[in-house]
Amino acid sequence: MTIRRQWLLVLTMTAVLAVLINSLILSSLINKYFLTYSTENYNNHISQIEQLAASALKDGGITQQQLSVQLESHLDDPIVSIKLYDADGTLVAEAENKPGNGYGMGSAMRKNSEETETYQITDGDTVLGTLNVARYSSLRDSQVSVMFKTSLLQNSLISFAVVFAVLIVIGLFVSRRLSRDLTSTASQALSIDMEGYEAQKPSKVREIRVIQSGLDTLHDRLKIKQIGRKRTVDELVHQTRTPLTILQAHLEGLEDGITTWSDDEIKVFRAQIDNISSIVSNMSMLIDADRPVQELHSEEIDLHALLGQIIDGLKIQFEKKRIDLRILNSQKILIKTDQYKLSQCIYNLITNAYKFTPPDGKVEISYETADANILIHIKDTGIGIAEEDLPHLFDAYYRGHNSAESSGDGLGLYVVKENLEQMGGTIGVQSKPGEGSTFTIALPI
């Protein structure tokens, strides 16, 4: 059964019970009040009839016809007839409901339920006469009482019909709106992970509104996770591109005879294969999308040896473009950090310098210690960076004005910043258009 039908059924049953209970209680109270009023009215009539009879028998100044007329004025339901006898038992006057005066039919129908009450008319100790009053045996059987009950029942039925009709109209209207809100919420739930998801107009029903709000929140979370997964995939693709490019450059160098197969070349190939292996192993992040960062694998490394290894892998590319790539330092310095992440940062910065440095330019790498940090400087003589691009340079997917003609997805510097933050380091940049740029990595020793 649909919610709409259940709602109508419950609403109808509630209304029916409410109207029935209200009608029963109200009818009982009104009927009780009416019976009390009828009894008081009957007793009042009897008292007036006794006074009239005593006056007529005592004074004798009223004719029989006048007395009968006055007695007829007291023929009020439930009184059916009045007969007045003198002390000798002679009928003095009488009044009776007859067919045609509006009471005859009621009297004829209740002949068997009538009873006569006898009252003695006295003056002190003297009996003046006898008064016989015929009435219905119970006030509940009186015509007025029956008509009143009938009218009350009819009005209750009319009231019930009106309430039921109004109830059906309101129930249909409310259930239609409720059903519409539930249907739209169901559509919202079905499209929560689709591109065409649209937030629904908030329902006026609090519970449905809470569900709609929950679905909106869930959609936002799914969207954030999807963006996170896409960013992770893009990062992995970007990270894979650098070692593949180095391998391709060295293979082309071997084919062209620029380099020869040697132990140094083998080291380059092994280093890039290790990089690719590390990237592939980190693809488990795609399964665990809620994990905020990759785990760090800190180890003590020789920074000068690491930089030399990176330059050996990139030198063929730089030589082809006639860019001088060199390390300005020669001293050995040890640092404890994640070798893979640091290598990735330096690769990205050097390849970025390669991309924006014209032929016959220079890229220089140097390092120094400052307090408890080691500073790594990567300086190029490239085209520089526009001032308005500097605040957004490390944002994901951001590409500056000078990168319009170059390839890339805007993730290189973002990856550098993310890796350094995980290692407890920072990165800064100084640049002027046309004068080159200097990126400085700061890492705790």
N, C-alpha and C positions, 0 to 999 in steps of 0.2 A: 504494500500500500504506500502511495506517495505521501510525502510530508503535507502536501496541500490537502489531500483527502483526510488524513489524520487530523490536521488542524480544523477542518470543517466539522468533522465528526465530534471532536472534543468540544469545540465551541458550541455546536448545536445541543449536545447533551447537557453541557453546563447551563446554557440558557433555558432549556426545557425544565431542568430541575429547579433552577432559580425562580422561574415564573410559577411553576406548580407550587413550590413551597411558599412563595410569597402570596399566591392566590388563596391557598388553604389557610394560612395564618390570618391574612387580611379578612377573608370571608368569615372565619370563626369569630374574630373580634367584632366585626361589623354586625354579624347576626346576633351576637350576645348583647351588643349595645341596643340593637333594634328590639329584641325581646324585652329588655329592661324598660325601654321607652314605651312599648306596647302595654306592658303590665301597669305601668304608672298611669298611662292614658286611660286604660280600662277602669282602674280603681277611681280615677277622677270622675269618669262618666257615671259610675254607680253612685258615688256620693252626690252628684248633682241630681240624678234621677230620684234618689231617696228624699232629698230636700224638696224637689218639685212635687212628689207624691204626698209628702206630709203636709205641704202647704195646701194642695188641692183638697185632701180629705178633711183637713181641719177647718179651713175657711169656707170651702165650697163656693168660692167666687169665680171659679173657672168652669166653663162649659165643657162637656165631654169632648166636643170637637176640638176646642182649643187645647185641651189637655193631650189629646191624641197627637195633634200637630207638634206640640212641644216634645212629646215622647219620641216622635219620629226623628227629631233632630239629634237624638242620642243613639240612633241606630247606626253606630259606627263600628266597623269590624273590630272585634269578633262578635259583637252583640247582634243576634239574629231577630229576636222579638222581645217585646216588653208588654206585660199584662199587669193591670192594677185592679185589685179587688178591695171592697170595703170590709168592715168588720163582720158583716153578715155573709161574706163570700160572693157578693154580687159584683160582676165585672163592671168596673167604672170606666176604664179606658184601656185601649191596646194599640200597639204599633208593631208592624211586622214587615220584614223585607219581602217584597213580592216580585215575581218575574216581571222584567221590564224596567226595574229601577236600578239595575246594575249589580244587584246582589243576589237576585233569585237563582241564577245558575250556580253560583257558589254554594248557596244554601241547599239546593237540590242535590248537589254532588256530595254534600257532607251531612246529610240527614242522620246518618248512623253515628257521626262523631259529635253530635250536639248534646249538650246537657243543660239542665235548668237549675238556676240558683234561686232560692226563695229568701226574701228579706221581709221582716216584719216592720211595719211603719207604726211607730209609737209616739205618744205625747206624754212624757213622764212614764206612769205605770199603765196608761190607757193604750190599748191596741186600737189603732185607727184603721188598719187594713194590712193587706199582704201584697208584696211586689214580686212577681215572677219574671226573671230575666233569663232568656234562653241564649246561650252562646256556644261557640265551638268548645269541645271538651278540652282542647289544648290550644294555647296561643300560637303554637307552631303550625296548627292546621288552618289558621285563619287565611282568608283569601289574600289579604294584604301581605301576610307573611310569605305565603307561597309565591305571590307575584314578586315580592322583594327578592326571595331566593332565586327565582327564575331569572330576574333581571340581573342579579349579581353574577350568576353563572354565565349568562350571555355576555355581559361586559368583560368577565374574566377571559372567555374564549376569544372575544374581539381583541382584548389586550394581548393575549398570547399570539394571535395571528399577526398583529402589527409588529410585536417584538420579534417574532420568528422571521417575518419578511425583512425587517431592518437588519436582523442578524445575518441572514443569508447574503444580503447585499454587501454589508461590511466584511463578512467572512470571505466572500469571493474576492473583494478588492484587496484585503490584506494578504490573503493566501496567494493571490496572483503576484503581488509585489514581492512577497517572500520567496515564491517559486522562481521568479525572475532573477532575484539576487542570488539565489543558490545556483541557478543555471549558469549565470555569468561567472560566478566564483569557480564553478567546476571547469568552465572553459579557460579561466585564468590559470587554474592548476594544471590543466593539460598542456598549456603552451608555455609553462614556466621555464623550460630549457630550450625554447625555440627563439629564433630571431624576431618573430612577429609578436613577442610578448608585450602586452599593454596592461598597465594598471587600471583596474576597474573603478568606476565611480563609487566612493564609499557608501556602503549600505546604511540605512537608518537603524537596522537591527544590530545591537552591540556585538552579539556573538559572531555574526557574519562579518562585521567590520574587523573584528580581531583576527578572523581567519584570513581575510583579504590582506590585512597588514602583515600577517605572518608569511603569506605567499610572496608579497613584495620584498620582504627582508630575505627570504630564501632565494628569490631570483637574484637579488643584489649579491648575495654570497656566492651563488653559482657563477655569476658573471665575473666576480673577482677571481674565483678559482680558474675560470677559463682564461682570463687575462694572464694570471700567474703561470698557467701551463704554457700558453703561447710564448710568454716572455722566456720561460725556461727553455723551450724548444729553440727559440731564436738565439738565445745565448749559446746553446750547445752547437748550433749550426755555425755561429760566428766563431766559436772557439775552435771548431774543427777546420775551418777554412784556412787559418794561419799555418798549422803544420802541413796541411795538404799542399798549400802554395809553396812552402819551403821545399817539400819533397819534389814537387813538380819542377821547381827552379833548378834543383841539383840534378835531377834526371836530364833536364834539357842541357845543363852544363856538361854532363858526361857525354851526351849524344853529340854536342857541338865541339867537344874536345877542349872546352874551357878549363875543365877540371879533370883530374884522373882519379881512378879508383884507389883510395888509400885508407889507412886507418882512421884519419880525420873524417873522411867522407862517411865511413861506416858509423862513426860516432854520431855524426849529424843525423843519419838515417835512423839509428837506434833511438836517439833523443826524440825525434818527431813521432816515431812509432809509439814510444812511451807516452807522449802527450796525447795521441789519439786514443790509446788504451785507457788512459785516465778519464778522458772525456766520455768514452763509451760506458765505463764503470759508473760514472756519475749520472747516467741516464735513469737510474733508479729513482731519482727525484721526481720523475714524471709519474711514477706509481704513487709515491708518498707526496701528494700535492700540498698537504698541510704542513710539511716540514719547512720552516722558514729559511734555513741556510744549510749549506753542506758542512759536514764535519771538517775540522782542521786537523791536518797531520803535520805537526811541527817537528822539525829536525834541524840539526846544526849543519849549515852549508857555508861554503866559501863563495862570497858574493862575486869576487873577481872571476873565479872559474865559471860561475853561472852566467855572468855577462859575456864571457868569452865564448861559451857554448852557444848562446843565443846569436851572437854576431856571426859565428861560423855558419850558422844555418841560414842567415839572411844576406851574407856578403855577395852572393852571386846576383841576387835581385838588385842590390845597390850598385854593383859594378856595371850591370847592364844599363842602368839609368844614369851612370856617371855621378853617383852621390857618394861622397866620402863618409864612411861609417867607421868610427873608432872609439876606443875607450881611452880617456885621458889619464886614468890611474893605473898603477901597476901593483900596488901593495895588496897583500892578502888580508881579508877581513872576514871574520866569522859572524854569522847571524843565525839565530834560531827562529825559524818561521816555516810556513807551508811552502815548500819549494815549487810545487805545481802552480799554486795561485800566484806566487810572486813572479814566476816565469811568464805566466799568462798576462799579468799586468805589464811587464816590460815588453813582451812581444807586441801587445796591442799599442803601446805608446810608440815603439819604434816603427811599426808598420804604418801607424797614423802619420808619423813624421815623413816616412817614405812617400806616402800618398800626396802630401801637400808641399813637398819640397821639390822645386824644379831641378832639371839636370844641372850638373856642375855645382850643386849645393853641398852642404855638410850637415851631418847629424853626429853630435858628440855626446858621449855618456861619461858622467863623472859621479863620484860619490865622496861623502865626507861624514864624519861623526859630529854630532852636536848634542851636548849633554848626554842623555841616555838613548838618543835616537840616531839612526843612520839616515842620511839624506841622499837620495839618488836623483841626479839631474839628467834629464834628456832634453838637449837643446838642438834646435834645427834652424836652418836659414830659409824656412818656407814662407808661404804667403801670409802667415799670421792669422789672427782671429779677430773678428769685429767685436767692438766693445759690448754691443747689445747681446752678443751670443754668449759671453762669458758666464752670466748667472745661470744659464740653462745647459751649459756644456756637458754636464755629467748626468743629464736626465735621459731616461730610456727613450729611444726612438727619436731623439732630437737631432736634427741636422742643421748646421749653421748656414749662413749665407754663402760662405766660401766653398761649401761642399755640394753645391747644386750640380756641378758637372762630374763629380766623382761618384763611384759606386760605394755602396755600404748601406747598412740598415740603422745606423745611429745607436748601436749597442756597445761599441768598443769601449768608450770612456765610461759608460755606465757600469760595465763589467769590472773595469779597473777600480772604480769607486767602491762597488759592492765587495769585491775581494779584499781591498785594503781595510774597509771597515770591519770585516770579519777577523782580520789579522791584527786589529787594534791600531792601524795606521791611517794616514790621511794623504790627500793629494791636493796640490795647488798648481796654478798656472799663471804665467806672466806672458803677455803677448801684445804685439802691436801689428796692425796690418802692414804688410810689406817688409817687416823686419824679423819675422820668425817668431817662434814660441819656445818657452822653456817650461817643461812639466817637472815638478818636484815631488817625489815620493818620500814620506817620512814614516819610518818604521821603528818600533822599539827594538833595541839590540837584544 
